[in-house]
């Protein structure tokens, strides 16, 4: 039931239901025949995930001659094993969460029953509906030559795939990433799942162990706990979401524990094994500064311990492209050590997000095809963890604040001060902005729809906006996004010093 390895496309065709068959016909048609290569391409793209699709479709739309090479499934991780299926699963889990708190809203519900196979079927249906946007037919109609197979560089100006040579003026490496698997003794003998295989399961695990308290681990752990699994999350870090503001992590932890999750933080997983049909993890944790060893057992194991770049088998050396275990080395203009070749997305970026890959490929189009000089460092990239509540962030972090020697200041507005959050019973969260003399530098939001709210802060930072401008922007009432305006109001009130107040008092006396 729980597999450690992803199933290949031909195998999937025999195992999947009609929804998955429909998706596969879009993203890797079984009867597809690679076209005859053109004499030379303006752009050859390796990888058909978000970064590659944006690059290929964008270049073709501008009139360039483009080829795209994909070894597995168009749409990449986002469509097939990442954003789309995980958010479909989370939507069902959010409904469970809403039902559980319905009585506090004056709504009585009968006993909640989760039909897990139906949840997974809905996931597959929604994924199949979206797959048409990433389909081979759509690329072909846009003028892109689509090649399925293992593409690799033969020399600095040629990619070979399925015996065909694709000569290029420019190339884009957009091969993405995959789940990283920690070197835990015995783990290779345990039938764990990652995000690549989690969405293939059809039976809800009774006890689920999760290695990793980052975004994927927290999102899936909360979802499965709401569906009825007994979930334990383990991480070496001492807080959930280690990259986030400690207060954001504290609020989320409180909600995760309310959903029944057991959190084992600050622990080391020493080994893994199968015993009597169950997964066993042997862990060490510090208790009163003394290491304590214990064992955790479960029926399934999810490994959510980060990402690794897909750089193997690409023939990078033949093209003179430098890479490390962290990914392909690129300049700020996303150019590799081969001046004709660029890279985008998870294969070269610290930001492992679909929207980051999209934005980076737009930079590549300008720099590679039109001698542009746009820099990736100029991008303002938010990130969101889609738990309940959501945690969203952009720009300066709490670490930057600590290192700024007072140059950066912070304003926090609790959602308990926001009328809409109060009436919705969603007041356990906050909006926190970091600013430099009023100019917005960063923002963290913990709220039910923080991912939607963060866009306003992203826009303000991108366009050098100020808290004063947020204060002067009319926000609809009642909305939770009013918290951003209130943060601006707080900043403006801080300008009312004692001296200013004395002057205003005299002014009103004179004009009375």
Secondary structure, 3 states (H helix, E strand, C coil): CCCCCCCCHHHHHHHCCHHHHHHHHHHCCCCCCCCCCCCCEEEEEECCCHHHHHHHHHHHHCCCCEEEEECCCCCHHHHHCCHHHHHHHHHHHHHHHHHHCHHHHCCCCCCCCCCHHHHHHHHHHHHHHHHHHHCHHHHHHCCEEEEECCCEEEECCEEEECCEEEEEEEEEECCCEEECCCCCECHHHCCCECCCCHHHCCCCCCEEEEECCCHHHHHHHHHHHHHCCEEEEEECCCCCCCCCCHHHHHHHHHHHHHCCCEEEECEEEEEEEEECCEEEEEEEEEECCEEEEEEEEECEEEECCCEEECCCCCCHHHHCCCEECCEECCCCCCECCCCCEEECHHHCCCCCCHHHHHHHHHHHHHHHHHCCCCCHHHCCCCEEECCCCEEEEEECCHHHHHHCCCCCEEEEEEHHHCHHHHHCCCCCCEEEEEEECCEEEEEEEEECCHHHHHHHHHHHHHCCCEHHHHHCCCCCCCCCCHHHHHHHHHHHHHCCCHHHHHHHHHHHHHHC
